[in-house]
């Protein structure tokens, strides 16, 4: 999740654990700092764009390492804030502020390596978008209420209410995801997409009201959308080749192996000019994705020449702009929330046609 959400969650956890044992601002500050610490790994440059991606949310997000780090950090917080008093409570506050960070990240589609050093598997539920105001605002209001009212005047109840509402929202996102998944399988069959297609259901930008469905077969990828307020279960899918013909030439490259594993198979190979790319299909939507890596070049004699370091040609801004355009799949798509409206952003000039 975004840094504001992690900051707010850490602060809320700190206040909830410490309660009346210390000043609310102290527990909120320590919780906010600890809730943000794991994401400092984003500033580490591994010299390669693919490595920067797959090693984010790695050791700094591992539950084992966080538990070990919580002991000295908890004692440090107790010494700085309360002269060494309430060391167990401070340790628990710090530990939970750290641990809830990767557990919240787990709800997004990116991939969080919770099990390091025992496994580097990137776990992902994918029921929350990385920025969702409906999750973050209750936490911010709850912490603000606790700071404003103080522990003695009911401020802790504000914080508890914020934590409760945000947690219920996470649960609602999982239920909504399961609901859309049950609709997606029959829709794939109705569209003639092979039954063995791998399926990904994840929310579109900023809410759990609109869901993006991605299916992949060895040859093609399919993308569709479904809103919870749709009046019917029909889902329109846009098809795009996955570049299977490039697999033999690129399969031996380390960046390709890493992205294929990290994306759980939701990737595409393509040649653009003389550049050879692998694109993670989970984040963004057609034709803009956050992570699209150039990993090799095609020489004049047709040989594949690996790049010394992969380059990310995707972009968060372009993907975010695309993500908020309902039905922007590169092909006409219906807005089922508004059955009389269709949106077409395909074709020359990127026309947007409403019908």
C-alpha positions, 0 to 999 in steps of 0.5 A: 500500500501507499506510504500514507496508508502505512504511516496511518496504520502504524500510528493507529496500531501504536496508539491502540497498543500503548493506550493510556500508558504514554502520551498519545502523540508518542505512541502515534509517532513511534507507530508511524515511524515503524510502520514506514520503515520497511519501505525504505528498501525502495531507496536501495538501487541494485543496479538493475530495474528487474532486481529493484522490483523483485527485491522490494518487499523482500527482506525488509518485509519478512516477518522473521526479520521484523520480529528480530528487529522489533526487540531492540527497536522496542527497547529503544522506543521505551528508553526514548519515550518513557525512560525505559518503562513499559518495555514489553508494551513498547516492544509489542507496539513496535512489533505490531507496527512492523508486522502489519506493514507487510500484512497490509501489502499482502492484500495488494497484487504486487507480491510480498516475500513474507517468508524470507529467509525460508522462502522467497515466494511473493505472496499476494491476495490482490484484493486492494489497490495500492491507493484506496482512500476508503481504507486510509481515511478511517485510520487518519480520522481515528488517529487525528481524533485520538490526538485531538481528544487525548486518552482521557477524553475518549480519543482512544475510541476514535482510534479503535473505530478507525482500525475497526472500519479499515479492517472491515473494509479489507474483509469486504475487499476479499469478499468482493474479489471472491464474488467477481471471481465466481462471475469471471469463470463463466464469463471466460467460458462464454467468451470462448476462452480456454478453461485452463486459462490462469485467472487474476481478479484485482481492483481497478484504481482507488476502490473496490467498486470496479474490478479488473479481470486478467486471464492468460493462456500460453498464447494470449492474454485477456482483459475485462472489467466488472463493476459491483453495480453491474446489472448483469454478469456479462464481461467483455474481454480484449485479447492480446498475444503474449509473444510466445514465439519469443519465449525460446530466445528469451527464456534463458535470461535471468530478468525474464526468469525472475519476472515470470516467477514474480508475476506468477505467470502473468506476463507478456513478451514483445518486440518493439523496434529492436528492443525485446521486453517482458511486461508484468500484466498485473499492475496497470492496464492495456496498453500502459503498465507500471512494469515493462522491462527491456531486457535484450536487443535484436541485432541486425543478424537476428541474434538476441543480445542481452542488455547489461542491465534491464530498463523499466520502460513502464510508468506509474503515471501513465498506468494510473491515468489509464487505470482511472478510465473506465473500460480503457482496454484498447477495445470497446467496453461497456460500462455496466453501471451505465448500461446505455453508455459505452466507452471506446478509446481505441483507434487513431487519435485515441478517440473517446466515444460515448454512445 
